[in-house]
Amino acid sequence: MEKILLLTRRELSAYFVSPIAYVAMALFLLLAGVFFAFPWFGAFRPGQPAQMQYVFSVMTFVLMLVVPALTMRSLAEERGSGTIETLLTAPVTDLEVVLAKFLGCWLFYLGMLAPTLLYAVALAVFGNPDFGPIVGGYVGLALLGAMYVAVGVLASSLTRAQVIAFVVAFFPLLVLWVLGPIGGSLPSPWRTILREAGTLAHYEDFNRGVIAAVHVAYFVTVTVYALFLTVKVLESRRWR
């Protein structure tokens, strides 16, 4: 555990000196702020109660662009610079390396979400919101972000090029995001199968303030499986 904490601190510190991380954060906060304040789509829609469901829905898509930009350097940069060999021969396990990469990025991601809590404060001051969906929305974003980060770290372990790592992470996340809408036009049982396999169906209940075990299990399972595959990718390098 001590090694994981030390490596996580190293990874987290690296994000605070990375220009790409600041650009990604600025882009996310800019877009989130625009959609929060947008009069016909944001939190204060004319004739509607103050709420953040629409803002959260937009965030799920924006984060598909932002998170791969954060994770693309995690292992691809190590491979490109050759430091991955030093890291893999250090007295740490592949699992510890992967968990540190994941936790460092996920903690930065949570820090990136933190300023948006001011939106909830604004709703409380200028409106009378239902805080159940707001709390559920943030819990869902935390779990969704963990899944996005895990997939991004996996993609970064597969290549030396950061741009390729970004693309390899983005497209699986996009596929999971659109499975639900695509399945809606298909007959049963494909409609149910694709809907349950997609991301949106599991996030929608969080956005309504419902924190169900089945949805938590979905995000945790995908996250753990992506991290497991990343460990296997690193293990395969030891035998080359």
C-alpha positions in Angstrom: 0.0 0.0 0.0 2.9 2.4 0.8 4.4 1.9 -2.7 1.0 2.5 -4.3 0.6 5.8 -2.3 4.1 7.0 -3.3 3.6 6.2 -6.9 0.1 7.8 -6.9 1.6 10.9 -5.4 4.2 10.9 -8.2 1.5 10.5 -10.8 -0.8 13.2 -9.3 2.1 15.6 -9.1 2.9 15.0 -12.8 -0.6 16.2 -13.8 -0.1 19.5 -12.0 2.9 20.3 -14.2 1.4 19.0 -17.5 0.1 21.6 -20.0 -2.2 19.1 -21.5 -3.9 18.4 -18.2 -4.6 22.2 -17.7 -5.9 22.5 -21.2 -8.2 19.5 -20.7 -9.4 20.9 -17.4 -10.0 24.4 -18.9 -11.9 22.9 -21.8 -14.1 20.8 -19.5 -14.9 23.7 -17.1 -15.6 26.1 -20.0 -18.0 23.7 -21.7 -19.7 22.8 -18.4 -20.1 26.4 -17.5 -21.6 27.3 -20.9 -24.1 24.5 -20.7 -24.9 25.3 -17.0 -25.7 28.9 -17.9 -27.3 28.3 -21.3 -30.9 29.6 -20.9 -32.7 26.9 -22.9 -30.6 23.9 -21.9 -28.9 24.7 -18.6 -29.9 24.6 -15.0 -32.2 27.6 -15.0 -34.6 26.8 -17.9 -37.6 29.2 -18.3 -40.7 27.7 -16.7 -38.8 24.7 -15.3 -37.5 23.9 -11.8 -33.8 24.5 -11.2 -31.9 21.3 -11.9 -28.6 19.9 -13.2 -29.8 16.7 -15.1 -29.2 18.3 -18.5 -25.8 19.6 -17.5 -24.7 16.2 -16.2 -25.9 14.5 -19.4 -23.7 16.8 -21.5 -20.8 16.2 -19.1 -20.9 12.5 -19.8 -20.1 13.2 -23.5 -17.6 16.0 -22.9 -15.7 13.8 -20.5 -15.2 11.2 -23.3 -12.9 13.8 -24.9 -11.3 15.1 -21.7 -10.4 11.9 -19.9 -8.6 10.2 -22.8 -6.6 13.4 -23.1 -5.6 13.0 -19.4 -4.8 9.3 -19.6 -3.0 9.2 -23.0 0.3 10.1 -21.4 0.1 7.7 -18.4 1.9 4.7 -20.0 2.4 5.7 -23.6 4.8 8.5 -22.4 6.7 5.9 -20.3 7.0 3.6 -23.3 8.0 6.4 -25.7 10.7 7.8 -23.4 12.0 4.3 -22.4 11.3 4.9 -18.7 8.8 2.0 -18.7 11.7 -0.5 -18.6 13.1 1.2 -15.4 9.7 1.2 -13.9 9.0 -2.4 -14.6 12.4 -3.5 -13.2 11.9 -1.5 -10.0 10.8 -3.3 -6.8 7.1 -2.7 -7.5 4.5 -5.1 -9.1 2.6 -4.5 -12.3 -0.6 -4.2 -10.3 0.9 -1.4 -8.1 2.1 0.5 -11.2 -1.4 0.2 -12.8 -3.3 1.2 -9.7 -1.0 4.2 -9.1 -1.5 5.3 -12.8 -5.3 4.9 -12.3 -5.6 6.6 -8.9 -3.4 9.5 -9.9 -5.5 10.3 -12.9 -8.8 9.6 -11.1 -7.9 11.9 -8.2 -7.0 14.7 -10.7 -10.4 14.0 -12.4 -12.2 14.4 -9.1 -10.3 17.6 -8.5 -11.4 18.8 -11.9 -15.1 18.1 -11.0 -14.8 20.0 -7.7 -15.2 23.5 -9.1 -18.6 22.5 -10.6 -19.9 22.0 -7.1 -20.3 25.8 -7.2 -23.2 25.1 -9.6 -25.1 23.4 -6.9 -24.4 26.3 -4.6 -25.8 28.7 -7.2 -28.9 26.5 -7.5 -29.4 26.6 -3.8 -29.0 30.4 -3.7 -31.1 31.3 -6.7 -33.5 28.3 -6.9 -35.1 25.5 -5.0 -33.5 22.4 -6.4 -34.0 18.7 -5.5 -30.6 17.8 -4.2 -31.2 14.0 -4.6 -30.5 14.1 -8.4 -27.6 16.4 -7.8 -25.9 14.1 -5.3 -26.7 11.1 -7.5 -25.4 12.8 -10.5 -22.0 13.5 -8.9 -21.8 10.0 -7.6 -22.5 8.7 -11.1 -19.9 11.1 -12.5 -17.3 9.8 -10.0 -18.0 6.1 -11.1 -18.2 7.0 -14.7 -14.9 8.8 -14.5 -13.3 5.8 -12.9 -14.4 3.7 -15.9 -13.2 6.3 -18.4 -9.9 6.5 -16.6 -9.4 2.8 -16.5 -10.2 2.4 -20.2 -7.8 5.3 -21.0 -5.0 3.8 -19.0 -5.5 0.5 -20.8 -5.4 2.3 -24.2 -2.2 4.1 -23.1 -0.5 0.7 -22.3 -1.0 -0.5 -25.8 1.0 2.1 -27.7 4.0 4.5 -27.6 2.1 7.3 -29.3 -0.1 9.5 -27.1 -2.4 10.5 -29.9 -3.1 6.9 -30.8 -3.7 6.2 -27.1 -6.3 9.0 -27.1 -8.1 7.6 -30.2 -8.0 4.0 -28.9 -9.6 5.2 -25.6 -12.2 7.4 -27.2 -13.8 5.0 -29.6 -14.7 2.2 -27.1 -16.1 4.8 -24.8 -18.1 6.3 -27.6 -19.4 2.9 -28.6 -20.6 2.2 -25.0 -22.2 5.7 -24.9 -24.3 5.1 -28.1 -25.3 1.5 -27.5 -28.4 2.5 -25.6 -29.7 5.0 -28.3 -28.9 2.4 -31.0 -30.7 -0.4 -29.1 -33.8 1.8 -28.8 -34.6 1.3 -32.4 -34.1 -2.5 -32.4 -36.6 -5.3 -31.4 -36.3 -7.3 -28.2 -34.1 -8.9 -26.9 -31.5 -6.8 -28.7 -33.0 -3.6 -27.4 -32.6 -4.8 -23.8 -29.1 -6.3 -24.3 -27.6 -3.2 -25.9 -29.3 -0.8 -23.5 -27.9 -2.7 -20.5 -24.4 -2.9 -22.1 -24.4 0.8 -22.7 -23.2 3.6 -20.4 -26.2 5.9 -20.6 -28.8 3.4 -19.2 -26.7 3.0 -16.1 -26.0 6.7 -15.6 -29.6 7.8 -16.1 -30.8 6.5 -12.8 -27.9 8.4 -11.0 -29.1 11.5 -12.8 -32.5 11.0 -11.3 -31.1 10.5 -7.8 -31.4 6.7 -7.8 -28.2 5.0 -6.6 -28.8 1.3 -7.4 -26.4 -1.5 -6.8 -26.7 -2.8 -10.3 -25.5 0.4 -11.8 -22.6 0.7 -9.3 -21.7 -2.9 -10.2 -21.7 -2.0 -13.9 -19.2 0.8 -13.6 -17.0 -1.0 -11.0 -16.9 -4.2 -13.2 -15.9 -2.4 -16.3 -13.3 -0.4 -14.4 -11.8 -3.5 -12.7 -11.7 -5.5 -16.0 -10.0 -2.7 -17.8 -7.3 -2.5 -15.1 -6.9 -6.2 -15.1 -6.3 -6.1 -18.9 -3.7 -3.3 -18.3 -1.8 -5.5 -15.8 -1.8 -8.3 -18.3 -0.4 -6.0 -21.0 2.4 -4.9 -18.7 3.1 -8.5 -17.7 3.4 -9.5 -21.3 6.2 -7.0 -21.7 8.3 -8.7 -19.0 8.5 -11.8 -21.2 9.6 -10.1 -24.4 
